[in-house]
């Protein structure tokens, strides 16, 4: 039976829109880049192609859209080294090897631009409003990041790095204790398991990790070294010739929230909010960095400050999410104009032709 994996390749983060599309699409031999404005049916076009390949028993990777919970930005069919991607802003993708690897499909060809001209002013106004809302969201997320760093500073002051090193060593000894062989062509992949979306934080952790035997769930407070621990385990696996999948933090892309070492059937995941993971599988094991490496008295000493910062952080994240949902509301309005201008029958015909060629 065909397996489906769900990822994000881009996210609305504290440093603006952050793209890992190059990473998510690397290694493909054929990539179809879909162009055309909003509402031209790019997501539907890809979904329908995905369903055909799924019926034929192919595994699929869906790249979800971080600005629209019901939309996808890409599909990868790993076995065929084949991909489809929305190449429009904010993740503009242009062909590097036009015609031989990437092929552009411009759905704008099926658009009646004369019809759109009647609504020129409305379309321009909506488009500019959408941009403003995204700018405001990113500005607010950046402010939330500053609050988060203040929380980290408080907790780091109680951290025993010696104890953290011992936890890391212990974990490495366990993970790499079973005999394994270096791979001939180890790969490094980078993606996101979740994103900040108009509906808040969304993640696909359970879907992505379901086929791996062992999950280490890392708990802890801000600054308890969860990301550093994962980076070090990943680096160790790389040095021993193993493939590693890194999942970056959607809010702070410099940070790592999960790694997977497929050959060892191991995943290590940050199980704290906003992507709380609690053990429910037999092989799930919790590693609590707060309990193991921090002085718990810190939470009493700085009780008031921590509570205030937690509240401020939550408020900023809520406001940022509200800007994203407003951008989505406006985008839906904008799409209505474009949908009315599209010849979807011609697009369906184009898609059927393409499927026939590919199969």
C-alpha positions in Angstrom: 0.0 0.0 0.0 1.2 3.5 -0.9 2.7 5.5 2.0 2.1 9.2 2.4 4.5 11.5 4.2 3.6 15.1 5.1 6.1 17.9 5.4 6.6 21.6 5.1 9.4 23.0 3.0 8.7 26.6 3.9 7.4 28.4 7.0 6.3 31.7 8.4 9.1 32.3 11.0 10.6 34.9 13.3 13.0 35.8 10.4 10.3 36.1 7.8 9.3 33.5 5.2 12.0 30.8 5.4 12.4 28.3 2.5 13.9 24.9 2.4 12.5 24.1 -1.0 15.9 23.6 -2.6 16.6 21.0 0.1 13.2 19.3 -0.2 13.4 19.0 -4.0 17.1 18.1 -4.4 18.0 14.8 -6.2 14.9 14.9 -8.4 15.5 14.0 -12.1 12.3 15.7 -13.3 10.6 18.7 -11.6 7.5 20.4 -12.9 7.3 24.0 -11.7 3.8 25.4 -11.7 3.4 29.1 -12.4 0.3 31.3 -12.5 -1.4 33.7 -10.0 -3.5 32.9 -7.0 -6.6 30.7 -7.7 -5.2 29.2 -10.9 -5.6 25.7 -9.5 -2.0 24.8 -8.8 -2.7 22.9 -5.6 -5.6 21.0 -7.1 -3.5 20.2 -10.2 -0.8 18.6 -8.0 -3.3 16.8 -5.7 -5.0 15.1 -8.6 -1.7 13.9 -10.1 -0.8 12.6 -6.6 -4.0 10.6 -6.4 -3.3 8.9 -9.8 0.3 7.9 -8.7 -1.0 6.8 -5.3 -3.6 4.5 -7.0 -0.6 3.0 -8.9 1.0 2.1 -5.6 3.7 4.9 -5.5 4.7 6.4 -2.2 4.2 10.2 -2.0 5.6 13.2 -0.1 3.2 16.1 0.2 4.8 19.6 0.8 2.1 21.5 2.6 1.5 25.3 2.4 2.2 27.2 5.6 -0.1 30.1 4.6 -3.2 28.0 3.7 -4.0 24.9 5.8 -6.0 23.3 2.9 -3.4 23.8 0.2 -0.2 22.0 -0.9 2.9 23.6 -2.4 4.5 20.4 -3.8 4.4 16.7 -4.4 7.4 14.4 -4.6 7.2 10.8 -5.9 10.6 9.5 -4.6 10.6 6.2 -6.5 10.3 8.1 -9.8 12.6 11.0 -8.7 9.7 13.1 -9.9 8.3 16.3 -8.3 5.8 19.0 -8.8 6.0 22.4 -7.1 4.3 25.7 -6.9 7.0 28.1 -8.1 5.2 31.4 -7.2 5.9 33.8 -4.4 6.9 33.6 -1.5 8.9 30.5 -2.6 9.8 31.6 -6.1 11.4 28.6 -7.9 13.1 29.1 -11.2 14.6 26.3 -13.4 18.3 25.7 -13.0 18.4 23.2 -15.9 15.4 24.3 -18.0 14.0 21.6 -20.2 16.2 18.8 -19.0 15.4 18.7 -15.3 12.8 21.4 -14.7 9.8 22.0 -16.9 7.6 25.0 -16.4 3.8 24.7 -16.6 2.3 28.2 -16.8 -1.4 27.9 -15.8 -1.6 31.7 -16.5 -2.0 30.6 -20.2 -5.5 29.5 -19.3 -6.4 32.9 -17.7 -8.7 35.5 -19.2 -6.7 38.7 -18.4 -9.3 41.0 -20.0 -11.8 39.8 -17.5 -9.4 40.6 -14.7 -8.7 44.1 -15.9 -12.3 45.1 -14.8 -11.1 44.5 -11.2 -7.6 45.9 -11.5 -7.9 48.3 -8.5 -9.5 45.6 -6.2 -6.8 43.1 -7.1 -4.0 45.5 -6.5 -5.5 46.6 -3.2 -6.0 43.1 -1.9 -2.5 42.0 -3.0 -0.9 44.9 -1.1 -3.1 44.3 2.0 -2.0 40.6 2.0 1.7 41.7 1.9 1.2 44.1 4.8 -0.4 41.4 6.9 2.5 39.0 6.3 5.0 41.8 7.1 3.1 42.4 10.4 3.0 38.7 11.2 6.8 38.4 10.7 7.4 41.6 12.8 5.3 40.2 15.6 7.0 36.8 15.4 10.4 38.6 15.6 9.2 40.3 18.8 8.1 37.0 20.2 11.5 35.6 19.5 13.1 38.4 21.7 10.7 37.4 24.5 11.7 33.8 24.0 15.4 34.7 24.3 14.7 36.4 27.6 13.1 33.2 28.9 16.1 31.3 27.7 18.5 33.6 29.5 16.7 32.9 32.8 16.8 29.2 32.4 20.4 29.0 31.1 21.6 30.5 34.3 20.5 27.3 36.1 21.9 24.9 33.5 24.6 22.4 34.3 26.4 21.9 31.0 28.4 19.1 32.5 25.2 17.2 33.2 24.0 18.0 29.7 27.2 16.4 28.3 26.6 13.3 30.3 23.0 13.0 29.0 24.3 13.4 25.4 27.0 10.8 26.0 24.5 8.4 27.5 22.1 8.9 24.6 24.9 8.4 22.0 26.1 5.2 23.7 22.6 3.8 23.5 21.7 4.9 20.0 25.0 3.7 18.4 25.5 0.6 20.5 23.9 -1.7 17.9 26.3 -2.7 15.1 25.7 -0.8 11.8 27.5 -0.3 8.5 28.3 3.0 6.9 26.2 3.7 3.8 27.7 4.0 0.3 25.9 7.3 -0.4 24.6 8.8 2.8 22.2 11.7 2.3 21.4 14.8 4.5 17.9 16.1 4.2 16.4 19.2 5.7 12.8 20.1 6.1 10.2 21.2 8.6 7.7 18.9 10.3 5.4 21.8 11.1 4.7 25.4 10.5 3.1 28.5 11.9 -0.1 28.7 9.9 -3.3 30.7 9.8 -4.7 28.1 12.2 -1.7 28.3 14.6 1.1 25.7 15.0 0.5 22.5 12.9 2.8 19.5 12.8 3.1 16.1 11.2 5.5 14.5 13.8 3.4 11.3 14.2 3.1 10.7 10.5 6.8 11.3 9.8 8.1 9.1 12.6 5.5 6.3 12.4 7.8 3.8 10.6 10.8 4.2 12.9 11.0 1.9 15.9 12.5 4.1 18.5 11.5 7.7 19.5 13.4 9.7 22.0 11.2 12.5 23.2 13.2 15.4 24.5 11.4 17.5 27.1 12.8 20.7 28.8 12.4 24.4 29.1 13.8 27.1 26.8 17.6 27.0 26.8 17.8 23.4 28.1 20.0 22.4 25.1 17.5 20.3 23.2 18.5 21.5 19.7 22.2 21.3 20.6 21.8 17.7 21.7 20.1 16.8 18.4 22.7 18.6 16.3 25.5 16.7 18.0 23.8 13.3 17.6 23.2 14.1 13.9 26.8 15.1 13.4 28.0 11.9 15.0 25.8 9.8 12.7 27.1 11.8 9.7 30.7 11.2 10.7 29.9 7.5 10.8 28.6 7.4 7.2 24.8 7.4 8.0 22.0 9.4 6.4 20.4 11.9 8.6 17.1 13.9 8.2 17.1 17.2 10.0 13.9 19.0 10.8 14.4 22.7 11.5 12.3 24.7 14.0 9.6 26.5 12.1 9.7 29.5 14.4 13.5 29.7 14.6 15.0 27.9 11.6 18.6 28.0 13.1 17.3 25.6 15.7 16.7 21.8 15.2 13.4 20.3 16.5 13.9 16.7 15.3 16.4 14.4 13.7 15.9 10.9 12.1 18.6 8.3 11.5 16.7 6.0 9.1 19.2 3.1 9.2 19.1 2.9 13.0 15.3 3.4 12.9 15.7 6.2 15.5 14.1 9.6 15.8 14.8 12.2 18.4 12.1 14.9 18.7 11.6 18.0 20.8 8.3 17.2 22.5 7.6 20.6 24.0 5.0 23.2 23.1 3.9 24.2 20.5 4.5 20.6 19.3 3.8 18.6 22.4 4.7 14.9 22.0 3.9 12.5 24.8 4.9 8.9 24.8 2.2 6.6 23.6 4.2 4.0 21.7 5.9 1.1 23.3 9.4 2.2 22.3 8.9 5.9 23.2 11.4 7.2 25.7 11.3 10.6 27.4 14.6 12.5 28.1 13.8 15.4 30.4 16.6 18.0 30.1 15.0 20.2 32.8 14.9 17.4 35.3 18.3 16.1 34.4 20.4 19.3 33.8 18.7 22.3 35.5 18.3 23.5 39.0 14.5 23.3 39.5 14.7 26.1 42.1 15.0 28.6 39.1 11.3 28.4 38.6 10.6 29.6 42.1 13.3 32.2 42.1 12.1 33.8 38.9 8.4 32.8 39.1 7.0 36.3 38.4 9.4 37.1 35.5 8.8 33.7 33.9 5.0 33.9 34.1 5.1 37.5 32.6 7.3 36.4 29.8 5.2 33.3 29.1 2.1 35.4 28.8 3.8 38.0 26.6 5.2 35.3 24.3 1.7 33.7 24.0 0.1 37.0 23.2 2.6 37.9 20.5 2.2 34.4 18.9 -1.6 34.9 18.9 -1.3 38.3 17.3 1.1 37.0 14.7 -1.3 34.1 13.9 -4.1 36.6 13.6 -2.2 38.5 10.9 -1.7 35.2 9.1 -5.4 34.3 9.2 -6.3 37.8 8.0 -3.8 37.4 5.1 -5.5 34.1 4.3 -9.0 35.7 4.4 -7.9 38.4 1.9 -6.1 35.8 -0.2 -9.4 33.8 -0.5 -11.1 37.0 -1.7 -8.3 37.6 -4.2 -8.6 34.0 -5.5 -12.3 34.5 -6.3 -11.4 37.0 -9.0 -8.8 34.7 -10.5 -11.0 31.6 -10.4 -13.7 33.4 -12.3 -11.1 34.1 -15.0 -9.8 30.6 -15.4 -10.6 27.9 -18.0 -10.4 24.9 -15.7 -11.6 22.5 -18.4 -8.5 23.3 -20.4 -6.3 22.8 -17.3 -7.9 19.4 -16.7 -7.1 18.5 -20.3 -3.5 19.6 -19.8 -3.2 17.5 -16.6 -4.6 14.4 -18.3 -2.1 14.7 -21.1 0.7 15.1 -18.6 -0.4 12.0 -16.6 -0.6 10.0 -19.8 3.0 11.0 -20.7 4.4 10.3 -17.3 2.8 6.9 -17.0 
